[in-house]
Amino acid sequence: MASIAQAVRMALHYGEKHLGVTDVFGEDVGPPLGGVFTVTQGLKTAWNTPLDERGIIGTAMGIAYAGGRPVCEIQFCDYAFNVLDMFKIAGNQRWASAGEFDMPIVVMTPTGAGIRGSLYHSHCFESWASRIPGWKVVMPSNALDAYGLMISAIKDPNPVFMLLPKALLRARDTRLIPGEPADAEELSRMIDAPIGDRTDWQPQWPELQEHIVPLGKGELVREGADGTVISYGRLLPLCVQAADELQRDHGHSFDVIDLRSIFPYDWELISQSVQKTGRVLIVNEDTEVTNFGEHLLRRIVDEHFYDLSVRPRMVMGKHIPGIGMNQTYESNSVPQLGDVRAALRELATDPA
């Protein structure tokens, strides 16, 4: 049962073989490392670039203009801030050309805290990404979705940010990717590069099949009556765990929505759940000023004010310049299980 890192790698291999991916590149993306999180090990089209984010994005745009279908990586999303102006240019190309010029690039980058990466390896990027018109933005919380979202991103004629929650990259799914062997150790033997000399190593790819998660389609991962919880990425599993604990211990049940796509997002799914429960909690780890969740909260209030039984709530990261490497600093900077559990209990018990 694949991890998210293995799922993305298998999706990229499927893209090379079946979807016309021409180049997979970035800092340490090619051999021998195959990416700092091993996401690109063994890929036929993977190659290394200099430490130059502007060069990476400019190259991806050039390949796309020339008819290629590139996937590039910014090694950590903290360094995506170096190229915000270029993202804006890439995002407006299809619009500016009235659809005459596609921009089929995928930019994948690890995001968020959870590995004690300190100041320059712990930022979130989804709120910034959502502000760049012309881009689609996705963030999986499990391996099967990571596989399906990457395939959809590769196929899309628009530029797509594939944001990978770095704290979940080793998390294994309970479900199989189509074509994946059921034995996790067998999968590892087939596609994970050995430690040490990799000169003669070649992956033995399973016969993978297409699995698509449509961009803009969320998933209702728990169903309940006492509130709606909206999350994605790293904190989605914490929301599920907190909801399960409150149902077991206190009888409170919740709709838990995995947004999966930050833009476009599944407003129909959100709207239906809010109308049903009348109580809303939005959970993410990005900082609490101009957070993407605030957009969702504003729209919920605008369109469902009279459906709400109590005030909507958010659980977010602290608005601080960076996250310290010390575990206590990190734990107090971004939401933890106890924060989500407390917010859910307060949501369910607030008198209407």
Backbone hydrogen bonds in HBPLUS format (Angstrom, degrees):
<---DONOR---> <-ACCEPTOR-->    atom                        ^
c    i                          cat <-CA-CA->   ^        H-A-AA   ^      H-
h    n   atom  resd res      DA  || num        DHA   H-A  angle D-A-AA Bond
n    s   type  num  typ     dist DA aas  dist angle  dist       angle   num
A0173-ASP N   A0002-ALA O   3.06 MM 171  6.07 159.6  2.10 160.8 159.5     1
A0007-ALA N   A0003-SER O   2.87 MM   4  6.08 153.6  1.94 148.0 156.3     2
A0008-VAL N   A0004-ILE O   2.93 MM   4  6.17 161.8  1.96 157.0 159.8     3
A0005-ALA N   A0169-LEU O   3.01 MM 164  5.07 161.4  2.05 143.7 138.9     4
A0009-ARG N   A0005-ALA O   3.11 MM   4  6.29 161.0  2.15 145.1 150.7     5
A0010-MET N   A0006-GLN O   2.87 MM   4  6.12 157.8  1.92 150.1 155.8     6
A0011-ALA N   A0007-ALA O   2.90 MM   4  6.13 152.4  1.97 145.8 153.8     7
A0012-LEU N   A0008-VAL O   2.90 MM   4  6.16 153.6  1.97 150.4 157.4     8
A0013-HIS N   A0009-ARG O   2.96 MM   4  6.26 153.4  2.03 146.0 153.6     9
A0014-TYR N   A0010-MET O   2.86 MM   4  6.12 158.3  1.91 146.2 152.5    10
A0015-GLY N   A0011-ALA O   2.82 MM   4  6.08 148.4  1.92 141.4 151.0    11
A0016-GLU N   A0012-LEU O   2.86 MM   4  6.19 149.8  1.95 146.9 154.4    12
A0017-LYS N   A0013-HIS O   2.99 MM   4  6.22 160.3  2.03 152.7 157.6    13
A0018-HIS N   A0014-TYR O   2.79 MM   4  5.78 157.9  1.84 153.6 159.3    14
A0019-LEU N   A0015-GLY O   2.98 MM   4  4.55 142.5  2.12 114.5 125.1    15
A0021-VAL N   A0015-GLY O   3.12 MM   6  5.38 173.7  2.12 128.6 126.8    16
A0022-THR N   A0069-ARG O   3.08 MM  47  5.41 153.6  2.15 121.4 129.7    17
A0071-VAL N   A0023-ASP O   2.85 MM  48  6.20 158.3  1.89 159.1 166.6    18
A0024-VAL N   A0045-THR O   3.19 MM  21  5.62 165.8  2.21 123.7 120.1    19
A0047-TRP N   A0024-VAL O   2.90 MM  23  6.46 141.2  2.05 152.5 164.2    20
A0025-PHE N   A0071-VAL O   3.07 MM  46  6.69 148.0  2.17 148.3 158.1    21
A0073-GLU N   A0025-PHE O   2.91 MM  48  6.35 142.3  2.06 152.4 161.4    22
A0029-VAL N   A0026-GLY O   3.37 MM   3  5.14 169.6  2.39 112.3 110.1    23
A0049-THR N   A0026-GLY O   3.06 MM  23  5.13 142.6  2.20 117.8 120.9    24
A0035-GLY N   A0028-ASP O   2.67 MM   7  5.24 147.3  1.77 158.2 147.0    25
A0034-GLY N   A0030-GLY O   2.94 MM   4  4.95 153.4  2.02 145.4 136.8    26
A0040-THR N   A0034-GLY O   3.03 MM   6  4.64 153.7  2.10 136.1 133.6    27
A0038-THR N   A0035-GLY O   3.01 MM   3  4.67 165.9  2.03 104.1 107.0    28
A0046-ALA N   A0043-LEU O   3.47 MM   3  5.43 168.9  2.48 103.9 106.8    29
A0052-ASP N   A0050-PRO O   2.85 MM   2  5.44 126.3  2.14 110.1  93.7    30
A0056-ILE N   A0052-ASP O   2.99 MM   4  6.31 150.8  2.07 148.3 157.1    31
A0057-ILE N   A0053-GLU O   3.03 MM   4  6.33 168.2  2.05 157.5 157.7    32
A0058-GLY N   A0054-ARG O   2.92 MM   4  5.97 161.3  1.96 145.9 152.2    33
A0059-THR N   A0055-GLY O   2.88 MM   4  5.89 156.2  1.94 143.6 150.0    34
A0060-ALA N   A0056-ILE O   2.99 MM   4  6.23 157.9  2.03 146.6 152.8    35
A0061-MET N   A0057-ILE O   2.97 MM   4  6.22 160.8  2.01 152.4 156.8    36
A0062-GLY N   A0058-GLY O   2.99 MM   4  6.21 156.7  2.04 145.2 151.9    37
A0063-ILE N   A0059-THR O   2.89 MM   4  6.15 161.4  1.92 155.9 160.3    38
A0064-ALA N   A0060-ALA O   2.99 MM   4  6.20 158.6  2.04 147.0 153.0    39
A0065-TYR N   A0061-MET O   2.85 MM   4  6.09 160.7  1.88 152.4 157.7    40
A0066-ALA N   A0062-GLY O   3.04 MM   4  6.23 144.9  2.17 142.0 151.2    41
A0068-GLY N   A0063-ILE O   2.80 MM   5  5.12 154.6  1.86 155.2 146.7    42
A0067-GLY N   A0064-ALA O   3.01 MM   3  5.16 162.6  2.04 109.9 114.0    43
A0106-VAL N   A0070-PRO O   3.25 MM  36  6.64 153.2  2.33 144.2 152.1    44
A0072-CYS N   A0106-VAL O   2.87 MM  34  6.30 161.8  1.90 172.6 174.6    45
A0108-MET N   A0072-CYS O   2.93 MM  36  6.37 163.2  1.96 164.4 164.9    46
A0074-ILE N   A0108-MET O   3.13 MM  34  6.54 150.9  2.22 153.1 162.0    47
A0079-TYR N   A0076-PHE O   3.02 MM   3  5.98 164.6  2.04 129.9 132.7    48
A0077-CYS N   A0110-PRO O   2.97 MM  33  5.78 155.2  2.03 167.4 167.4    49
A0080-ALA N   A0077-CYS O   2.85 MM   3  5.07 165.5  1.87 114.5 119.0    50
A0082-ASN N   A0079-TYR O   3.33 MM   3  5.70 161.8  2.36 104.4 109.7    51
A0083-VAL N   A0080-ALA O   3.06 MM   3  5.69 168.0  2.08 119.3 123.1    52
A0086-MET N   A0083-VAL O   3.05 MM   3  5.25 120.7  2.41 101.8 116.4    53
A0087-PHE N   A0083-VAL O   2.98 MM   4  6.31 153.3  2.05 156.0 164.3    54
A0088-LYS N   A0084-LEU O   3.10 MM   4  6.38 152.5  2.18 145.3 151.9    55
A0089-ILE N   A0085-ASP O   3.19 MM   4  6.55 151.7  2.28 140.4 147.3    56
A0090-ALA N   A0086-MET O   2.92 MM   4  6.20 166.3  1.94 153.8 157.0    57
A0091-GLY N   A0087-PHE O   2.86 MM   4  6.02 150.4  1.95 147.5 156.1    58
A0092-ASN N   A0088-LYS O   3.18 MM   4  6.39 132.5  2.42 141.2 151.4    59
A0092-ASN N   A0089-ILE O   3.24 MM   3  5.46 139.2  2.41 100.3 110.9    60
A0096-ALA N   A0092-ASN O   2.79 MM   4  5.82 164.1  1.81 155.2 160.4    61
A0097-SER N   A0093-GLN O   3.03 MM   4  6.07 139.9  2.20 140.5 149.9    62
A0099-GLY N   A0094-ARG O   2.75 MM   5  4.77 160.7  1.78 159.8 157.4    63
A0098-ALA N   A0095-TRP O   3.11 MM   3  5.14 163.0  2.14 108.3 111.2    64
A0100-GLU N   A0097-SER O   3.01 MM   3  5.22 160.4  2.05 109.4 115.8    65
A0103-MET N   A0157-PRO O   2.93 MM  54  5.74 153.6  2.00 178.0 170.8    66
A0105-ILE N   A0103-MET O   2.88 MM   2  5.81 137.7  2.06 107.5  94.7    67
A0160-VAL N   A0105-ILE O   2.95 MM  55  6.42 154.3  2.02 156.7 165.1    68
A0107-VAL N   A0160-VAL O   2.89 MM  53  6.25 165.9  1.91 163.3 168.0    69
A0162-MET N   A0107-VAL O   2.86 MM  55  5.96 166.0  1.88 138.7 143.1    70
A0109-THR N   A0162-MET O   3.07 MM  53  6.52 150.8  2.16 153.7 155.8    71
A0164-LEU N   A0109-THR O   2.97 MM  55  5.95 168.9  1.98 138.3 141.9    72
A0111-THR N   A0164-LEU O   2.81 MM  53  5.74 151.3  1.89 141.5 143.5    73
A0166-LYS N   A0111-THR O   3.14 MM  55  5.77 155.4  2.20 143.5 151.0    74
A0112-GLY N   A0123-HIS O   2.68 MM  11  5.14 155.1  1.74 148.5 146.1    75
A0121-HIS N   A0118-SER O   3.34 MM   3  5.80 170.9  2.35 118.9 121.4    76
A0129-ALA N   A0125-PHE O   2.86 MM   4  6.03 167.7  1.88 161.3 165.5    77
A0130-SER N   A0126-GLU O   2.92 MM   4  6.02 151.3  2.01 144.0 150.8    78
A0131-ARG N   A0128-TRP O   3.04 MM   3  5.40 151.6  2.12 109.0 117.8    79
A0132-ILE N   A0129-ALA O   3.20 MM   3  5.62 168.4  2.22 117.4 119.0    80
A0135-TRP N   A0132-ILE O   3.45 MM   3  6.32 160.2  2.49 143.4 145.3    81
A0136-LYS N   A0159-PRO O   3.04 MM  23  6.47 157.5  2.09 148.8 155.7    82
A0161-PHE N   A0136-LYS O   2.76 MM  25  6.17 163.7  1.79 163.6 165.0    83
A0137-VAL N   A0263-PHE O   2.70 MM 126  5.02 161.4  1.73 148.8 154.6    84
A0262-ILE N   A0137-VAL O   2.79 MM 125  5.34 141.5  1.94 139.5 151.3    85
A0263-PHE N   A0137-VAL O   3.21 MM 126  5.02 162.9  2.24 134.9 134.6    86
A0138-VAL N   A0161-PHE O   2.99 MM  23  6.26 165.0  2.01 165.1 169.1    87
A0163-LEU N   A0138-VAL O   2.92 MM  25  6.07 162.5  1.95 169.2 165.5    88
A0139-MET N   A0260-ARG O   2.81 MM 121  5.33 167.9  1.83 160.2 163.4    89
A0146-ALA N   A0142-ASN O   3.01 MM   4  6.19 151.1  2.09 144.2 153.4    90
A0147-TYR N   A0143-ALA O   2.96 MM   4  6.23 157.7  2.01 154.2 158.5    91
A0148-GLY N   A0144-LEU O   3.04 MM   4  6.30 168.2  2.06 149.5 152.6    92
A0149-LEU N   A0145-ASP O   2.72 MM   4  5.76 160.6  1.76 155.7 160.6    93
A0150-MET N   A0146-ALA O   3.05 MM   4  6.03 157.4  2.10 141.1 147.2    94
A0151-ILE N   A0147-TYR O   3.16 MM   4  6.40 160.5  2.20 148.4 153.3    95
A0152-SER N   A0148-GLY O   3.14 MM   4  6.30 157.6  2.19 140.4 146.6    96
A0213-VAL N   A0148-GLY O   3.29 MM  65  4.56 163.2  2.32  96.3  92.1    97
A0153-ALA N   A0149-LEU O   2.80 MM   4  6.00 154.0  1.87 148.0 155.9    98
A0154-ILE N   A0150-MET O   2.91 MM   4  6.12 157.8  1.96 152.1 156.9    99
A0155-LYS N   A0151-ILE O   3.17 MM   4  6.37 154.3  2.24 144.5 150.8   100
A0156-ASP N   A0152-SER O   3.14 MM   4  6.24 133.9  2.37 142.5 153.8   101
A0156-ASP N   A0153-ALA O   3.28 MM   3  5.25 135.2  2.50  95.4 107.0   102
A0168-LEU N   A0165-PRO O   2.87 MM   3  5.57 157.5  1.92 123.0 130.3   103
A0169-LEU N   A0166-LYS O   3.36 MM   3  5.25 164.7  2.39 102.0 106.5   104
A0171-ALA N   A0168-LEU O   2.86 MM   3  4.97 156.1  1.92 110.1 118.2   105
A0180-GLU N   A0177-ILE O   2.83 MM   3  5.31 167.1  1.85 145.1 147.0   106
A0209-GLN N   A0178-PRO O   3.01 MM  31  5.26 155.6  2.07 138.2 134.1   107
A0187-LEU N   A0183-ASP O   3.07 MM   4  6.45 158.5  2.11 152.4 158.2   108
A0188-SER N   A0184-ALA O   2.99 MM   4  6.24 157.1  2.04 145.6 151.8   109
A0189-ARG N   A0185-GLU O   2.97 MM   4  6.24 158.0  2.02 146.7 152.0   110
A0190-MET N   A0186-GLU O   3.04 MM   4  6.27 141.9  2.19 143.8 154.3   111
A0190-MET N   A0187-LEU O   3.07 MM   3  5.06 123.9  2.40  94.1 108.9   112
A0191-ILE N   A0187-LEU O   2.98 MM   4  6.23 158.8  2.03 159.7 163.5   113
A0192-ASP N   A0188-SER O   2.92 MM   4  5.00 155.0  1.98 137.9 141.8   114
A0204-GLN N   A0190-MET O   2.77 MM  14  4.82 169.9  1.78 143.4 146.9   115
A0201-TRP N   A0198-ARG O   3.17 MM   3  5.09 155.9  2.23 102.3 109.7   116
A0208-LEU N   A0206-PRO O   2.91 MM   2  5.59 119.2  2.29 112.4  95.4   117
A0217-LYS N   A0214-PRO O   3.24 MM   3  5.64 145.7  2.36 137.9 133.3   118
A0219-GLU N   A0258-ASP O   2.93 MM  39  5.18 152.3  2.01 139.6 148.6   119
A0258-ASP N   A0219-GLU O   2.82 MM  39  5.18 168.2  1.83 163.4 163.1   120
A0221-VAL N   A0256-VAL O   2.85 MM  35  5.62 141.5  2.00 165.4 176.9   121
A0256-VAL N   A0222-ARG O   2.97 MM  34  4.87 157.7  2.02 122.3 125.5   122
A0226-ASP N   A0253-SER O   2.72 MM  27  5.41 150.5  1.81 145.3 155.4   123
A0255-ASP N   A0227-GLY O   2.91 MM  28  6.26 158.8  1.95 166.4 167.0   124
A0228-THR N   A0279-ARG O   2.70 MM  51  5.92 148.1  1.80 141.0 151.2   125
A0281-LEU N   A0228-THR O   2.78 MM  53  6.15 150.9  1.86 165.2 173.3   126
A0229-VAL N   A0255-ASP O   2.75 MM  26  6.04 160.7  1.78 162.9 169.8   127
A0257-ILE N   A0229-VAL O   2.73 MM  28  6.03 173.8  1.74 174.7 176.0   128
A0230-ILE N   A0281-LEU O   2.88 MM  51  6.33 157.5  1.93 156.1 163.6   129
A0283-VAL N   A0230-ILE O   2.91 MM  53  6.21 165.5  1.94 165.8 168.0   130
A0231-SER N   A0257-ILE O   3.04 MM  26  6.29 166.4  2.06 171.7 173.7   131
A0259-LEU N   A0231-SER O   2.87 MM  28  6.04 173.2  1.87 170.0 169.0   132
A0236-LEU N   A0233-GLY O   3.20 MM   3  5.67 152.6  2.28 112.4 120.3   133
A0239-CYS N   A0235-LEU O   2.99 MM   4  6.30 151.1  2.08 151.9 160.1   134
A0239-CYS N   A0236-LEU O   3.06 MM   3  5.08 117.9  2.46  97.7 113.1   135
A0240-VAL N   A0236-LEU O   3.01 MM   4  6.35 156.8  2.07 155.9 162.2   136
A0241-GLN N   A0237-PRO O   2.94 MM   4  6.14 161.3  1.97 145.7 150.9   137
A0242-ALA N   A0238-LEU O   2.86 MM   4  6.02 163.8  1.89 149.3 153.7   138
A0243-ALA N   A0239-CYS O   2.92 MM   4  6.04 160.6  1.96 146.1 151.8   139
A0244-ASP N   A0240-VAL O   2.93 MM   4  6.11 159.5  1.97 150.5 156.0   140
A0245-GLU N   A0241-GLN O   2.97 MM   4  6.19 157.7  2.02 148.8 154.8   141
A0246-LEU N   A0242-ALA O   3.00 MM   4  6.22 161.4  2.04 151.7 156.1   142
A0247-GLN N   A0243-ALA O   3.02 MM   4  6.19 150.1  2.11 144.9 153.1   143
A0248-ARG N   A0244-ASP O   2.97 MM   4  6.15 157.2  2.02 146.3 152.7   144
A0249-ASP N   A0245-GLU O   2.83 MM   4  5.93 164.4  1.86 153.1 157.6   145
A0250-HIS N   A0246-LEU O   2.84 MM   4  5.23 148.6  1.94 129.5 138.4   146
A0252-HIS N   A0246-LEU O   3.35 MM   6  5.63 152.7  2.43 123.2 118.5   147
A0251-GLY N   A0247-GLN O   3.16 MM   4  4.30 136.9  2.35 105.5 112.3   148
A0261-SER N   A0259-LEU O   2.54 MM   2  5.45 146.1  1.65 110.7  98.7   149
A0267-TRP N   A0265-TYR O   3.02 MM   2  5.89 126.1  2.33 109.8  94.3   150
A0270-ILE N   A0266-ASP O   3.22 MM   4  6.56 165.0  2.25 151.0 155.0   151
A0271-SER N   A0267-TRP O   2.75 MM   4  5.85 172.7  1.75 160.1 162.4   152
A0272-GLN N   A0268-GLU O   3.01 MM   4  6.12 167.0  2.03 150.1 153.2   153
A0273-SER N   A0269-LEU O   3.21 MM   4  6.34 160.5  2.25 145.4 150.5   154
A0274-VAL N   A0270-ILE O   2.94 MM   4  6.18 163.2  1.96 158.9 163.7   155
A0275-GLN N   A0271-SER O   3.02 MM   4  6.20 162.4  2.05 152.2 156.8   156
A0276-LYS N   A0272-GLN O   3.15 MM   4  6.34 140.8  2.31 136.3 146.7   157
A0276-LYS N   A0273-SER O   3.07 MM   3  5.04 122.3  2.42  92.9 107.9   158
A0277-THR N   A0273-SER O   2.92 MM   4  6.18 165.3  1.94 161.5 163.4   159
A0278-GLY N   A0274-VAL O   2.84 MM   4  5.19 149.6  1.93 135.5 145.7   160
A0309-SER N   A0278-GLY O   2.74 MM  31  5.01 169.4  1.75 133.3 136.4   161
A0313-ARG N   A0280-VAL O   3.00 MM  33  6.27 159.8  2.04 145.9 152.4   162
A0282-ILE N   A0313-ARG O   3.00 MM  31  6.39 155.1  2.07 139.9 146.2   163
A0315-VAL N   A0282-ILE O   2.85 MM  33  6.30 153.4  1.92 159.9 166.3   164
A0284-ASN N   A0315-VAL O   3.06 MM  31  6.47 161.5  2.10 166.7 172.2   165
A0317-GLY N   A0286-ASP O   2.85 MM  31  5.18 152.9  1.92 145.0 143.3   166
A0294-GLU N   A0291-ASN O   2.87 MM   3  5.39 145.2  1.99 112.3 122.5   167
A0295-HIS N   A0292-PHE O   2.95 MM   3  5.42 135.5  2.16 109.7 121.1   168
A0297-LEU N   A0293-GLY O   2.89 MM   4  6.17 159.6  1.93 149.6 155.6   169
A0298-ARG N   A0294-GLU O   2.90 MM   4  6.05 161.2  1.94 144.9 149.7   170
A0299-ARG N   A0295-HIS O   2.97 MM   4  6.25 161.5  2.01 152.4 157.1   171
A0300-ILE N   A0296-LEU O   2.87 MM   4  6.07 157.8  1.92 151.5 158.2   172
A0301-VAL N   A0297-LEU O   2.96 MM   4  6.20 161.5  1.99 152.9 157.3   173
A0302-ASP N   A0298-ARG O   2.88 MM   4  6.07 161.1  1.91 149.0 154.9   174
A0303-GLU N   A0299-ARG O   2.92 MM   4  6.00 165.4  1.94 153.4 156.0   175
A0304-HIS N   A0300-ILE O   2.74 MM   4  5.36 139.4  1.91 142.1 151.7   176
A0307-ASP N   A0304-HIS O   2.94 MM   3  5.04 149.7  2.04 105.0 114.8   177
A0308-LEU N   A0305-PHE O   3.38 MM   3  5.58 154.3  2.45 101.8 108.9   178
A0318-LYS N   A0333-SER O   2.85 MM  15  5.29 165.8  1.87 159.0 161.9   179
A0320-ILE N   A0318-LYS O   3.05 MM   2  5.69 125.9  2.35 106.1  90.8   180
A0329-TYR N   A0326-ASN O   3.03 MM   3  5.31 116.0  2.46 103.6 118.7   181
A0330-GLU N   A0326-ASN O   3.01 MM   4  6.38 164.2  2.04 159.2 163.7   182
A0331-SER N   A0327-GLN O   2.89 MM   4  6.01 165.6  1.91 150.3 154.6   183
A0332-ASN N   A0328-THR O   3.07 MM   4  6.18 144.0  2.21 142.3 150.9   184
A0333-SER N   A0330-GLU O   3.04 MM   3  5.05 154.3  2.10 102.8 111.0   185
A0334-VAL N   A0330-GLU O   3.31 MM   4  6.53 147.1  2.43 159.2 162.5   186
A0339-ASP N   A0336-GLN O   3.00 MM   3  5.36 124.9  2.31 106.9 120.9   187
A0340-VAL N   A0336-GLN O   3.20 MM   4  6.60 158.6  2.25 156.8 162.7   188
A0341-ARG N   A0337-LEU O   2.90 MM   4  6.10 167.2  1.91 159.5 163.5   189
A0342-ALA N   A0338-GLY O   2.98 MM   4  6.03 162.4  2.01 144.0 148.6   190
A0343-ALA N   A0339-ASP O   3.06 MM   4  6.20 158.9  2.11 143.6 149.5   191
A0344-LEU N   A0340-VAL O   2.94 MM   4  6.13 156.4  1.99 151.4 157.7   192
A0345-ARG N   A0341-ARG O   3.01 MM   4  6.22 160.2  2.05 149.7 154.8   193
A0346-GLU N   A0342-ALA O   3.00 MM   4  6.19 159.8  2.05 147.4 153.0   194
A0347-LEU N   A0343-ALA O   2.92 MM   4  6.08 150.9  2.00 141.8 150.2   195
A0348-ALA N   A0344-LEU O   2.97 MM   4  6.20 160.2  2.01 151.2 155.3   196
A0349-THR N   A0345-ARG O   3.08 MM   4  6.17 145.2  2.20 145.1 153.7   197
A0350-ASP N   A0346-GLU O   3.04 MM   4  5.84 121.4  2.40 142.2 151.7   198
